[in-house]
């Protein structure tokens, strides 16, 4: 059975890898392992050792603490209006990546529109 922390760390690995546009194969090559192992880490099927997490953090250019950000108790996740795995969703990450590729002045207008629409809903 997978441990919730292993699943969370795996999702954070996938999240960061997607944000910087890196494939599992590219990450695996930088870390010196096979891409199937990255798949297992990202799903939480396999635990990431401390030294391997260190190597992954270096390859993804984030501090090791990045992978533990957002850990919450089950109670906090149940009472939140935002899904706990929002940034683990590929569609949400693609939306964020696309949003930041828009020029800043247009991005601000889009943000204002989204805020108005969410207030109406």
N, C-alpha and C positions, 0 to 999 in steps of 0.2 A: 504494500500500500504506500502511496506517495505521501510525503509529509507536506503540509501546507507551505512551509518555508521554502522547501525545494521547488515547489510549483511557482511560488512568488519570484524566487531568484531566476528561475528559467524564463518566466515571462518578462522580467526586466532585461535579461540578456537579449531576448528576441526583440523587445521594444527598442533598445538602443541600436541593435544591428539594423533594424528597419529604418530608424530615423536617419542613420548615416548612409543608408543605401548599400549596405554590405550583404553579400550572400553568405549562406552557411558555409559554403566551400571556401570562400575567402577568409572567413573567421577561422575555420579549422586549419587552414594552411598557416596563418599567422601564429596560431597557438601550437601547431605541430601535432594535430590529431586528425582523425577522419571526420568528415562532415556528419556521418551518422551519429557520432558522439555528441555533436552540437545539437542535433535533433533531439536526442535523449535528454540533454540538459534542459533544452527549451520547454519540453513537455513536463519536466519534473520526474521523468521515469528514472533517471540516474542523478545521484547527488554530485555536486561539483565540489571537489576538494579545495581546501584553502589555497594551495599553490596554483591550481588550475584557475581558480577564480581570480587570482592575482594576475595571471597571464592574460585572461580574457579581459579584465579591466584595462590592462595596458593596451591590448589590441583595439579595444573600443574607445580608448581615450577618456575613461571616466574613473573616479576613485572607487575602490572596492565598496565603500558605503552606499554607492548608487544602487547596488543590487538589493539593498535592504530597505530603501526608502519606500514609504507607503505601507509597511507592514502594520496591519491593524488587527485588533481583536475581532472575533466573530460578531460580537455585539455591535461594534462600531460599523461593521459592514452591513449589518441588517438594518440599521437606522439611517443610513446614508441615502440621499436622493439620487446620487450618482452611482452607477454600477461600480463595484470594486475593481473590475477588470477592464475598465473603459480603455485604458491605453494598451491593453493587451489585444485589443480588437484591431485586425488589419485594416478594416475600413476606417476606423477612427484615426489610425496612424497615417493612412494615405491622405485623409482629409487635412490633418495637421501639416503634413509635408507640403501639400498643395497650397494651403493657406499661407505658409511662409514663403512660397515662391511668388506670391502676388506682391506687386510694388506696395510700399508701406502706406501711401495715401489711400489707395484703393482697398487695402487690407483693413484699414481703420473704418472705412465706410461699410464694408462687408460685416465687420464685427458689430457695428452699431445696428445694422439691419437685423442681424441674428439676435441681438439682445431684445429689440423691439418685438420680433416674432415670438421669442420665448416668453415674453411678458403677456402676450395675447393668448397664448396656448393654455 
